């Protein structure tokens, strides 16, 4: 499972939402061998006064938080972060300097999905990549 939250300046995020979603999803699919049909993204556009950050990050500053089941190797997580930086710059024109990424892992037992505990579900895809 990969749940994604993207924060950015409201107007800029609105302009690049589709490109960002495609870039993020493409990176997750490629780096984690994740099923293409499982896209879970939320975009949170913030007003300038609600999004405090160093001025050198600019109006393109974007924060990406991804919640994952535990089990991915360090290599897979490094690959995901590299893919995200590359694809976001190519697709949305946001330089890596203006992107921050956080991966948060929790055990499947901490997730409730489709009315069940995730630890009890047959997911249909490999988590240990």
C-alpha positions in Angstrom: 0.0 0.0 0.0 1.2 3.5 -0.7 -0.9 6.5 0.4 0.4 9.9 -0.9 -0.2 13.4 0.3 1.2 16.3 -1.7 1.5 19.8 -0.2 2.2 22.9 -2.1 1.1 26.5 -2.9 -2.5 26.3 -3.9 -2.3 27.9 -7.3 0.8 26.2 -8.4 -0.3 22.8 -7.1 -3.6 23.2 -9.0 -1.7 23.9 -12.3 0.6 20.9 -11.9 -1.7 18.4 -10.1 -2.1 15.9 -13.0 1.6 16.0 -14.0 2.6 15.5 -10.3 0.1 12.7 -9.8 1.4 10.9 -13.0 5.1 11.5 -12.0 4.5 10.2 -8.5 2.5 7.2 -9.5 5.0 6.3 -12.2 7.8 6.4 -9.7 6.0 4.3 -7.2 5.1 1.7 -9.9 8.6 1.6 -11.3 10.6 1.6 -8.0 8.3 -0.6 -5.9 6.8 -2.9 -8.5 3.5 -1.5 -7.4 0.2 -2.3 -9.2 -0.6 0.4 -11.7 -4.3 0.4 -10.9 -3.7 1.4 -7.2 -3.3 5.2 -7.2 -4.1 6.9 -3.8 -3.2 10.6 -3.9 -4.4 13.6 -2.0 -3.4 17.2 -2.9 -3.4 19.9 -0.2 -3.1 23.3 -1.6 -2.0 26.0 0.9 -2.3 29.7 0.9 1.0 31.6 1.1 0.5 32.5 4.8 -0.2 28.9 5.7 2.9 27.4 4.0 6.0 28.7 5.7 9.3 27.6 4.2 12.8 29.0 3.3 12.5 31.6 0.5 15.1 29.8 -1.6 12.6 26.9 -2.2 10.4 29.3 -4.2 6.8 29.1 -5.2 7.3 25.6 -6.6 8.2 24.2 -3.2 6.4 20.8 -2.8 6.3 18.3 0.0 5.4 14.7 -0.7 4.6 12.3 2.2 4.2 8.6 1.3 2.9 6.1 3.8 3.9 2.5 3.1 3.7 -0.9 4.5 7.0 -2.0 6.0 9.0 -4.4 4.0 10.7 -2.5 1.2 14.5 -2.7 1.1 16.7 0.4 1.5 17.6 0.0 -2.2 13.9 0.1 -3.2 13.3 3.3 -1.1 16.4 5.0 -2.5 15.2 4.0 -6.0 11.8 5.5 -5.3 13.2 8.8 -4.1 15.5 9.1 -7.1 12.6 8.3 -9.4 10.5 10.9 -7.8 13.0 13.7 -8.1 13.7 12.8 -11.8 10.0 12.4 -12.9 8.8 15.4 -11.0 11.4 17.6 -12.6 10.6 16.2 -16.1 6.8 16.2 -15.8 6.0 19.2 -13.6 9.2 21.3 -14.0 9.8 21.4 -10.3 13.6 21.3 -9.5 14.8 18.7 -6.9 15.9 21.6 -4.7 12.2 22.6 -4.3 10.9 19.1 -3.5 11.0 17.3 -0.1 10.0 13.7 0.3 9.2 11.7 3.4 8.6 7.9 3.4 6.8 6.6 6.5 6.5 2.9 7.0 4.2 1.1 9.3 3.3 -2.6 9.7 0.4 -4.0 7.8 -1.4 -4.7 11.1 -1.6 -0.9 11.6 -3.8 -0.5 8.4 -7.5 -1.0 7.9 -8.4 -1.6 4.2 -11.6 -2.7 2.6 -13.2 -3.5 5.9 -10.3 -5.7 7.1 -7.0 -5.5 8.8 -4.3 -5.3 6.1 -2.3 -8.1 7.8 -5.3 -10.4 7.1 -5.6 -9.5 3.4 -4.2 -11.1 0.3 -2.9 -8.0 -1.4 -2.2 -9.4 -4.8 1.2 -7.7 -5.0 4.6 -8.1 -3.4 5.6 -5.7 -0.6 9.1 -7.1 -0.1 10.9 -5.6 -3.0 
